[in-house]
Amino acid sequence: MASQSANLWVLLGLGLAGILLMTKKLKKNIKQDFGAFIEKLQLLPPPQPLPPKAPHPLTGLSFAVSDLFDIEGYVTGFGHPEWARTHSAASRTSTVVSTLVEGGATCIGKTVVDEFAYSINGTNKHYDTPTNPAAPSQMPGGSSSGAAVAVAADLVDFSLGIDTVGGVRVPSAFCGILGFRPSYGAVSHMGIIPISTSLDTVDYTVVCFQPVIGCFLAISWFARDPKILRHVGHVLLQLPFAAQRSPRQIIIADDCFELLKIPADRVVQVVIKSTEKLFGRQVLKHENLGEYFDSKVPSLKGFHKTNGELKNVMRLIQRYEFKNNHNEWIESVKPALDPDISAEIGEMLEISETVIENCKSIRNEMRSAISSLLKDDGILVTPTTAYPPPKLGGKEMLSEDYQNRAFSLLSIASVSGCCQVTVPLGYYDKCPTSVSFIARHGGDRFLLDTVQNMYASLQEQADIATKSKLSTNTFNQKQSAEIAKEKGNQAYKDKQWLKAISFYTEAIKLNGNNATYYSNRAAAYLESGSFLQAEADCTKAINLDKKNVKAYLRRGTAREMLGYYKEAIEGCILEFRINVLLTEFRLMALLPADFSYALVLEPTNKRASLSADRLRKPLSGGIAPQRHLTPLHVHDAVSSAPLGFFLASLPHHSSSTTPPIKYSDIVVSPQHTVILGAAVCSGGVAQWVAVEMGSYRVWVSHGEVTVKLNGVVVEGGGALWRWLLLSTGRTTGRVI
């Protein structure tokens, strides 16, 4: 028995040792290769030129290429062993690969792509799925999965891939590296296998591969370092020397960020803070891209077969051109296909010439719309992908929601042919996250320069966000309020006053203790003609921040429009005198200065000085303009004129129910309601004064504040004015 037990322990020990060795070996293999390469090779650059000539621009850099690029003497596999088996070795090397080698870089191998480079998932059952170095349990993204993994694992300095519907942008986002998709036609396509020639970004040699539309395919590249990304771009795009330019507008596509499955402010705030630090807040703008395209791309509405959605236009073209290019081979060889690819390309597709022409119109209108929006110095900011990298073997990436969100974002550059770059922004919930910058078609140099200039700041802000509470699943209310405020600022700049008011109101709901939000909403109220609301918001802002000069200026403007000339300039007493029986009540409002106090805070403020000087002129005559005389009897109501004060005269009156009344003056501002001897009515934030004859009561209301002057005081909200009740007879009281 003892010997049997000993043998059992020996076997268990050997088994555990074997498991440990296999695990160690597996880890070693993953660290060395990560499953990125199909085969290794070496293309060496030419010798360095002799001085004084400059060395090759890419000297010392290594790169890999996706298994879509021809290299002389090697078979291009296209992600499927049957394709490799039925095709011969390339007779010459792809133009783009030769250009990089001649530029001083060394090519060390070919990398895995999705089957026929068709999907964006990063899976390949024939060559296995490469391991995502940034998140080993997550998908690497595709179609150029191996090229992205090789860069992320630091196996090469940069790599080449093909981007049709996201083949470089998605894996760069999932692997946490930079990925650049150039403008359509900017890089030669000579010597690559086309997927969808209108969507890819490269030329090719086989005459039978003809693009229908021409905008999708793009030879693209990955890098970890923005300087390398830019150097490779300069070599491939053959860009002449030019001075770098800073962006004059960075436009955040708000509706695109609504598609994100992680908190939008985790990405948006990183971009906002980095932009403010580098270029100032004035360059930031917000746009609803869906609404913008609806107005600028009319041909999209006529695309009935796809319900007019851009992502469906892209997908239809991809399927149609892939089938046109490769269906003959598929029918002849009958290779084993991935079920999802088989289902898509197996469906009968008949596209008329009318549809093709409509696609061309959509491409041209999209390109023109983005150029009009961004001009030469604008950047459009969108998410790269909506979802974080899905888990290996998960079904999430096959869901309709995943596909719809992903292709809605990816179709913008694919259909328009504009250039786009994916920029990593650290981690969220242990998965890489990213953002995309888009520039107009032909703005490749400007986009590469912008990325290089912003990259360090973006990483700094991303690192702060990753470590801060912003990384929680709950939105940070203050950050959300800031986003709402920025949207309001953009709407205000676009002269959309009601929209701006709505956004500022949203910001106030999220953070009601920020004086700027109230002051900004007051500015929008002023533009929309809502002067009372503007005055109330300014007063709230001043209560929160006694040194808010803009709030004083805006309140002064509001009071000027309402006819409160003295209050706007120097502060004064408004007096309401009411003779009831033989007792005279005088109600006086002591109001603070606005323009004058703004000058105290900022003595050199030209706006405050000019406004005060302008308003002193009508007051020099002793009576403010725009007053109106209106006869009034007890129990009658008074409604104000559109602007300015009006003066109501109460003549002597007697009846069986009311005592005689002596002459009185009541000064009332616009939108006020004064009812004598009856109920009091007012709406919104209107101020009002009322007298009830029987018990000698006076009510005064301003905004949410109500003061009852009969010995009892009731206040709500924050009291804004001081009110005095003076009696010449029996009682003198004061309420503040």
LOPADO-5282 format. One record per residue (C-alpha): residue in three letters; x, y, z negated. Coordinates in steps of 0.5 Angstrom, whole numbers, padded with zeros to 4 digits, always signed. Example, Ala and Ser with C-alpha at 12.3 -4.5 7.8 and 13.67 -1.06 7.14 Angstrom:
REM residues 2
ALA+0025-0009-0016SER+0027-0002-0014
//
This chain:
REM residues 736
MET+0000+0000+0000ALA+0006+0005-0002SER+0009+0004+0005GLN+0003+0005+0009SER+0002+0011+0005ALA+0009+0013+0007ASN+0008+0012+0014LEU+0001+0016+0014TRP+0005+0022+0011VAL+0011+0021+0016LEU+0006+0021+0022LEU+0002+0027+0019GLY+0009+0031+0019LEU+0011+0029+0026GLY+0004+0031+0028LEU+0004+0038+0025ALA+0011+0039+0027GLY+0009+0037+0034ILE+0003+0042+0034LEU+0008+0048+0031LEU+0013+0046+0037MET+0008+0047+0042THR+0005+0053+0039LYS+0012+0056+0039LYS+0013+0054+0046LEU+0006+0057+0048LYS+0008+0064+0044LYS+0014+0064+0048ASN+0011+0063+0055ILE+0006+0068+0053LYS+0011+0073+0051GLN+0016+0072+0057ASP+0011+0072+0063PHE+0003+0073+0060GLY+0001+0069+0066ALA+0002+0075+0070PHE+0006+0072+0076ILE+0004+0068+0082GLU+0012+0067+0084LYS+0018+0071+0083LEU+0023+0074+0088GLN+0028+0080+0089LEU+0028+0085+0094LEU+0034+0090+0093PRO+0034+0097+0094PRO+0040+0100+0099PRO+0046+0102+0097GLN+0046+0109+0093PRO+0048+0115+0098LEU+0055+0118+0097PRO+0055+0125+0094PRO+0053+0131+0095LYS+0047+0127+0097ALA+0042+0126+0091PRO+0041+0119+0089HIS+0035+0115+0091PRO+0029+0117+0087LEU+0027+0111+0084THR+0034+0108+0082GLY+0034+0103+0076LEU+0026+0102+0076SER+0023+0095+0077PHE+0016+0093+0080ALA+0011+0088+0082VAL+0006+0087+0087SER-0001+0084+0087ASP-0001+0078+0092LEU-0005+0082+0097PHE+0001+0085+0100ASP+0006+0082+0105ILE+0013+0081+0104GLU+0017+0078+0109GLY+0018+0071+0109TYR+0013+0070+0103VAL+0005+0067+0104THR+0000+0073+0102GLY-0005+0068+0097PHE-0011+0073+0096GLY-0012+0070+0090HIS-0014+0063+0093PRO-0010+0057+0094GLU-0014+0055+0100TRP-0012+0062+0103ALA-0005+0061+0102ARG-0005+0054+0105THR-0009+0056+0112HIS-0004+0062+0113SER+0003+0063+0115ALA+0009+0067+0112ALA+0009+0074+0113SER+0013+0077+0119ARG+0014+0083+0116THR+0014+0087+0109SER+0008+0092+0108THR+0010+0099+0109VAL+0008+0101+0102VAL+0013+0096+0099SER+0019+0098+0104THR+0018+0105+0102LEU+0019+0104+0094VAL+0025+0099+0096GLU+0028+0104+0100GLY+0027+0109+0095GLY+0031+0105+0090ALA+0026+0101+0086THR+0027+0093+0086CYS+0021+0089+0087ILE+0021+0082+0083GLY+0015+0078+0084LYS+0008+0078+0086THR+0002+0078+0081VAL-0005+0074+0080VAL-0011+0078+0083ASP-0018+0075+0082GLU-0021+0071+0087PHE-0021+0075+0094ALA-0019+0081+0090TYR-0027+0081+0089SER-0029+0082+0082ILE-0027+0087+0076ASN-0027+0082+0071GLY-0019+0079+0072THR-0021+0072+0072ASN-0018+0067+0077LYS-0020+0059+0076HIS-0014+0057+0081TYR-0008+0061+0077ASP-0011+0062+0070THR-0013+0069+0067PRO-0007+0073+0065THR-0006+0075+0058ASN-0008+0082+0056PRO-0002+0084+0052ALA-0006+0090+0049ALA-0012+0085+0046PRO-0010+0078+0048SER-0017+0075+0046GLN-0020+0080+0051MET-0021+0080+0059PRO-0015+0084+0062GLY-0020+0087+0068GLY-0019+0086+0075SER-0018+0085+0081SER-0011+0087+0080SER-0010+0083+0073GLY-0003+0081+0074ALA+0000+0087+0076ALA-0003+0091+0070VAL-0001+0085+0065ALA+0006+0086+0068VAL+0006+0093+0066ALA+0003+0093+0060ALA+0008+0087+0057ASP+0014+0091+0059LEU+0016+0086+0065VAL+0016+0092+0070ASP+0017+0099+0070PHE+0011+0100+0075SER+0007+0095+0080LEU+0002+0096+0086GLY-0005+0094+0086ILE-0011+0095+0091ASP-0017+0099+0088THR-0024+0098+0092VAL-0029+0098+0087GLY-0025+0099+0081GLY-0019+0094+0082VAL-0014+0098+0079ARG-0018+0103+0074VAL-0021+0097+0070PRO-0015+0093+0068SER-0011+0100+0067ALA-0017+0101+0062PHE-0017+0094+0059CYS-0009+0094+0058GLY-0008+0101+0055ILE-0004+0103+0061LEU-0004+0109+0066GLY-0007+0107+0073PHE-0007+0112+0079ARG-0012+0111+0085PRO-0010+0116+0090SER-0014+0120+0095TYR-0017+0115+0101GLY-0012+0115+0107ALA-0006+0118+0103VAL-0002+0112+0103SER-0001+0107+0109HIS-0005+0101+0109MET+0000+0097+0113GLY+0001+0090+0111ILE-0004+0089+0106ILE-0010+0084+0106PRO-0017+0088+0106ILE-0023+0087+0102SER-0027+0092+0104THR-0024+0097+0108SER-0028+0103+0107LEU-0027+0102+0100ASP-0020+0100+0099THR-0014+0105+0100VAL-0009+0103+0105ASP-0008+0101+0113TYR-0007+0094+0115THR-0005+0090+0121VAL-0010+0085+0123VAL-0014+0089+0129CYS-0021+0085+0127PHE-0021+0088+0120GLN-0025+0095+0122PRO-0028+0099+0117VAL-0035+0101+0117ILE-0035+0108+0113GLY-0028+0109+0111CYS-0027+0111+0104PHE-0026+0106+0099LEU-0020+0102+0099ALA-0014+0105+0096ILE-0007+0102+0095SER-0006+0104+0087TRP-0001+0103+0082PHE+0000+0102+0075ALA+0005+0105+0070ARG+0006+0106+0062ASP+0010+0113+0063PRO+0007+0119+0066LYS+0014+0121+0069ILE+0014+0114+0073LEU+0007+0115+0075ARG+0009+0121+0078HIS+0015+0119+0081VAL+0012+0113+0085GLY+0007+0118+0087HIS+0011+0123+0090VAL+0015+0117+0094LEU+0009+0114+0096LEU+0005+0120+0098GLN+0011+0124+0101LEU+0010+0130+0097PRO+0014+0136+0099PHE+0017+0140+0093ALA+0012+0145+0090ALA+0011+0149+0083GLN+0006+0145+0078ARG+0000+0148+0077SER-0005+0148+0070PRO-0012+0147+0071ARG-0017+0153+0071GLN-0023+0148+0069ILE-0024+0142+0066ILE-0031+0139+0067ILE-0034+0134+0062ALA-0039+0130+0065ASP-0044+0129+0060ASP-0049+0124+0063CYS-0043+0120+0064PHE-0041+0119+0057GLU-0048+0117+0055LEU-0046+0111+0059LEU-0041+0109+0054LYS-0042+0103+0049ILE-0037+0107+0044PRO-0038+0113+0040ALA-0037+0119+0046ASP-0034+0124+0041ARG-0028+0119+0040VAL-0026+0120+0047VAL-0029+0127+0049GLN-0026+0130+0043VAL-0019+0128+0044VAL-0020+0131+0051ILE-0023+0138+0048LYS-0018+0138+0043SER-0012+0137+0048THR-0015+0142+0053GLU-0016+0147+0048LYS-0009+0146+0045LEU-0005+0147+0052PHE-0010+0151+0056GLY-0015+0155+0052ARG-0022+0153+0050GLN-0024+0158+0056VAL-0023+0152+0061LEU-0027+0147+0058LYS-0034+0146+0062HIS-0040+0141+0062GLU-0044+0138+0067ASN-0049+0133+0068LEU-0046+0130+0074GLY-0053+0126+0076GLU-0057+0132+0077TYR-0051+0136+0081PHE-0051+0130+0086ASP-0058+0130+0086SER-0058+0137+0089LYS-0051+0137+0093VAL-0052+0130+0096PRO-0059+0130+0100SER-0057+0123+0104LEU-0057+0119+0097LYS-0065+0120+0097GLY-0066+0117+0103PHE-0062+0111+0102HIS-0068+0107+0100LYS-0065+0100+0100THR-0061+0102+0094ASN-0066+0106+0091GLY-0062+0112+0092GLU-0056+0110+0087LEU-0049+0111+0088LYS-0047+0105+0085ASN-0051+0101+0090VAL-0049+0104+0096MET-0042+0102+0094ARG-0044+0095+0092LEU-0047+0094+0099ILE-0042+0097+0103GLN-0037+0092+0099ARG-0041+0086+0100TYR-0042+0088+0108GLU-0035+0089+0110PHE-0032+0083+0106LYS-0037+0079+0109ASN-0035+0082+0116ASN-0028+0081+0115HIS-0028+0074+0112ASN-0034+0070+0113GLU-0031+0067+0119TRP-0026+0064+0115ILE-0030+0062+0109GLU-0035+0059+0114SER-0029+0055+0118VAL-0025+0053+0111LYS-0031+0052+0106PRO-0026+0054+0100ALA-0029+0053+0093LEU-0032+0059+0091ASP-0033+0063+0085PRO-0041+0062+0084ASP-0041+0069+0083ILE-0038+0071+0089SER-0041+0066+0093ALA-0048+0068+0091GLU-0046+0075+0093ILE-0043+0074+0100GLY-0048+0068+0101GLU-0054+0073+0101MET-0056+0075+0108LEU-0054+0082+0110GLU-0056+0086+0116ILE-0055+0093+0116SER-0057+0098+0122GLU-0053+0103+0125THR-0058+0108+0121VAL-0056+0106+0115ILE-0048+0106+0117GLU-0049+0113+0119ASN-0053+0115+0112CYS-0047+0112+0109LYS-0042+0116+0112SER-0047+0122+0111ILE-0047+0120+0103ARG-0039+0120+0103ASN-0038+0127+0107GLU-0043+0130+0102MET-0040+0127+0096ARG-0033+0129+0098SER-0036+0136+0099ALA-0040+0136+0093ILE-0034+0134+0089SER-0029+0139+0092SER-0034+0145+0091LEU-0035+0143+0084LEU-0027+0142+0082LYS-0024+0147+0088ASP-0016+0147+0088ASP-0015+0147+0080GLY-0021+0143+0077ILE-0021+0136+0073LEU-0027+0132+0072VAL-0027+0128+0066THR-0031+0121+0066PRO-0030+0115+0062THR-0026+0110+0066THR-0031+0104+0064ALA-0037+0104+0059TYR-0035+0098+0055PRO-0029+0096+0052PRO-0025+0090+0054PRO-0030+0084+0054LYS-0028+0077+0050LEU-0025+0072+0054GLY-0030+0067+0056GLY-0036+0072+0054LYS-0042+0073+0058GLU-0042+0080+0057MET-0039+0082+0063LEU-0044+0078+0068SER-0050+0082+0065GLU-0054+0087+0069ASP-0053+0092+0064TYR-0045+0091+0064GLN-0045+0091+0072ASN-0049+0098+0072ARG-0046+0102+0067ALA-0039+0100+0070PHE-0041+0101+0077SER-0044+0108+0076LEU-0038+0110+0073LEU-0033+0107+0079SER-0037+0109+0085ILE-0036+0117+0084ALA-0029+0116+0087SER-0030+0110+0091VAL-0035+0113+0095SER-0032+0120+0095GLY-0025+0118+0097CYS-0023+0123+0091CYS-0017+0121+0087GLN-0017+0119+0080VAL-0013+0117+0074THR-0014+0112+0068VAL-0011+0115+0062PRO-0010+0111+0055LEU-0013+0114+0049GLY-0011+0109+0044TYR-0015+0104+0041TYR-0022+0103+0038ASP-0024+0097+0034LYS-0018+0094+0036CYS-0019+0095+0043PRO-0016+0100+0048THR-0020+0106+0050SER-0019+0111+0056VAL-0021+0116+0060SER-0021+0118+0067PHE-0019+0125+0071ILE-0022+0126+0078ALA-0019+0131+0082ARG-0022+0133+0089HIS-0020+0129+0095GLY-0013+0131+0097GLY-0011+0134+0090ASP-0006+0128+0088ARG+0000+0132+0087PHE-0005+0137+0082LEU-0008+0131+0079LEU-0001+0127+0077ASP+0002+0134+0075THR-0004+0135+0070VAL-0003+0128+0067GLN+0004+0129+0066ASN+0003+0136+0063MET-0003+0133+0058TYR-0001+0126+0057ALA+0003+0127+0050SER-0002+0132+0047LEU-0007+0127+0049GLN-0004+0121+0046GLU-0003+0125+0040GLN-0010+0127+0039ALA-0012+0120+0041ASP-0007+0117+0035ILE-0011+0122+0030ALA-0017+0120+0032THR-0015+0112+0032LYS-0013+0114+0024SER-0019+0118+0022LYS-0026+0117+0021LEU-0028+0119+0028SER-0027+0111+0029THR-0033+0109+0025ASN-0039+0107+0029THR-0043+0113+0026PHE-0042+0119+0030ASN-0039+0125+0026GLN-0044+0130+0025LYS-0039+0136+0026GLN-0036+0133+0032SER-0043+0132+0035ALA-0045+0139+0033GLU-0039+0142+0037ILE-0040+0138+0043ALA-0047+0141+0043LYS-0044+0148+0042GLU-0040+0147+0048LYS-0045+0144+0052GLY-0049+0151+0050ASN-0043+0155+0052GLN-0043+0152+0059ALA-0050+0153+0060TYR-0049+0160+0057LYS-0044+0161+0062ASP-0049+0158+0068LYS-0054+0163+0066GLN-0059+0158+0063TRP-0061+0161+0057LEU-0066+0157+0055LYS-0062+0151+0056ALA-0056+0154+0052ILE-0061+0156+0046SER-0063+0148+0046PHE-0056+0146+0045TYR-0055+0151+0040THR-0061+0149+0036GLU-0058+0142+0037ALA-0052+0144+0034ILE-0055+0148+0028LYS-0059+0141+0026LEU-0053+0137+0026ASN-0049+0143+0022GLY-0053+0149+0019ASN-0047+0152+0016ASN-0044+0154+0022ALA-0044+0162+0023THR-0042+0161+0030TYR-0048+0157+0032TYR-0053+0162+0030SER-0049+0168+0033ASN-0048+0164+0040ARG-0056+0162+0040ALA-0057+0170+0038ALA-0053+0171+0045ALA-0058+0167+0049TYR-0064+0170+0045LEU-0062+0177+0047GLU-0061+0174+0055SER-0068+0171+0054GLY-0071+0178+0051SER-0073+0174+0045PHE-0070+0180+0040LEU-0073+0178+0034GLN-0070+0171+0034ALA-0064+0174+0036GLU-0064+0179+0030ALA-0066+0173+0025ASP-0060+0169+0028CYS-0055+0174+0027THR-0057+0176+0020LYS-0056+0168+0018ALA-0050+0168+0021ILE-0048+0174+0017ASN-0050+0171+0011LEU-0046+0165+0013ASP-0040+0169+0015LYS-0039+0177+0013LYS-0034+0178+0018ASN-0037+0175+0024VAL-0036+0181+0028LYS-0040+0178+0034ALA-0046+0177+0030TYR-0046+0185+0028LEU-0045+0187+0035ARG-0051+0182+0037ARG-0056+0184+0031GLY-0054+0191+0033THR-0056+0190+0040ALA-0062+0186+0038ARG-0064+0192+0034GLU-0063+0197+0039MET-0068+0193+0044LEU-0073+0193+0038GLY-0072+0201+0037TYR-0069+0200+0030TYR-0064+0206+0032LYS-0061+0208+0026GLU-0061+0201+0023ALA-0056+0199+0029ILE-0052+0205+0028GLU-0051+0207+0021GLY-0056+0203+0016CYS-0063+0207+0014ILE-0069+0207+0010LEU-0076+0205+0014GLU-0082+0208+0010PHE-0089+0205+0010ARG-0093+0210+0007ILE-0100+0208+0005ASN-0105+0213+0001VAL-0110+0208-0002LEU-0115+0212-0006LEU-0111+0217-0010THR-0105+0213-0010GLU-0099+0214-0005PHE-0095+0207-0004ARG-0089+0208+0000LEU-0086+0202+0002MET-0078+0203+0004ALA-0074+0198+0008LEU-0066+0199+0006LEU-0063+0196+0012PRO-0055+0195+0013ALA-0051+0198+0019ASP-0049+0194+0025PHE-0045+0197+0030SER-0042+0202+0024TYR-0040+0195+0020ALA-0037+0192+0026LEU-0032+0198+0027VAL-0030+0197+0020LEU-0028+0190+0021GLU-0025+0192+0028PRO-0023+0199+0028THR-0021+0198+0035ASN-0027+0195+0038LYS-0029+0198+0044ARG-0036+0195+0045ALA-0038+0197+0038SER-0036+0204+0039LEU-0039+0205+0045SER-0046+0203+0043ALA-0046+0207+0037ASP-0044+0213+0041ARG-0049+0211+0046LEU-0055+0211+0040ARG-0053+0217+0036LYS-0056+0221+0042PRO-0063+0219+0042LEU-0063+0220+0034SER-0060+0227+0035GLY-0067+0230+0036GLY-0070+0227+0030ILE-0075+0222+0033ALA-0073+0215+0036PRO-0076+0215+0043GLN-0081+0210+0046ARG-0086+0212+0040HIS-0093+0211+0041LEU-0099+0215+0038THR-0105+0210+0037PRO-0111+0212+0033LEU-0113+0206+0028HIS-0119+0205+0023VAL-0119+0201+0017HIS-0121+0193+0019ASP-0118+0194+0026ALA-0112+0191+0028VAL-0105+0194+0031SER-0101+0190+0037SER-0094+0193+0039ALA-0092+0196+0045PRO-0087+0192+0049LEU-0081+0196+0046GLY-0079+0201+0041PHE-0083+0203+0035PHE-0090+0206+0035LEU-0094+0210+0030ALA-0101+0209+0028SER-0105+0214+0025LEU-0110+0213+0020PRO-0116+0218+0020HIS-0120+0220+0014HIS-0125+0214+0014SER-0131+0212+0009SER-0136+0207+0009SER-0141+0203+0004THR-0136+0198+0003THR-0129+0202+0002PRO-0127+0208-0001PRO-0125+0214+0003ILE-0117+0214+0005LYS-0113+0220+0006TYR-0108+0221+0013SER-0103+0215+0013ASP-0097+0214+0018ILE-0095+0206+0019VAL-0089+0205+0023VAL-0089+0198+0026SER-0084+0195+0031PRO-0085+0190+0037GLN-0089+0184+0036HIS-0091+0186+0029THR-0099+0185+0027VAL-0102+0190+0022ILE-0109+0188+0019LEU-0112+0193+0014GLY-0117+0190+0009ALA-0117+0183+0013ALA-0113+0177+0014VAL-0105+0178+0016CYS-0103+0174+0022SER-0096+0174+0025GLY-0092+0168+0029GLY-0085+0166+0030VAL-0080+0170+0026ALA-0084+0177+0027GLN-0084+0182+0021TRP-0091+0184+0019VAL-0094+0189+0014ALA-0101+0189+0011VAL-0105+0192+0006GLU-0111+0189+0002MET-0116+0195+0000GLY-0119+0192-0006SER-0114+0190-0010TYR-0108+0195-0007ARG-0104+0189-0005VAL-0098+0189+0000TRP-0095+0183+0003VAL-0088+0184+0007SER-0085+0178+0011HIS-0079+0177+0015GLY-0077+0171+0018GLU-0078+0165+0013VAL-0078+0170+0007THR-0085+0172+0004VAL-0085+0178-0001LYS-0092+0179-0005LEU-0092+0186-0008ASN-0097+0186-0014GLY-0093+0184-0020VAL-0091+0177-0017VAL-0085+0176-0012VAL-0085+0169-0008GLU-0079+0168-0003GLY-0077+0163+0002GLY-0071+0162+0006GLY-0066+0167+0005ALA-0068+0174+0003LEU-0065+0179+0009TRP-0068+0186+0007ARG-0069+0190+0001TRP-0076+0192-0001LEU-0078+0198-0005LEU-0085+0199-0008LEU-0085+0206-0010SER-0092+0209-0014THR-0093+0217-0015GLY-0098+0215-0020ARG-0098+0210-0025THR-0093+0204-0023THR-0086+0204-0020GLY-0083+0197-0018ARG-0077+0194-0015VAL-0076+0188-0011ILE-0070+0185-0008
//
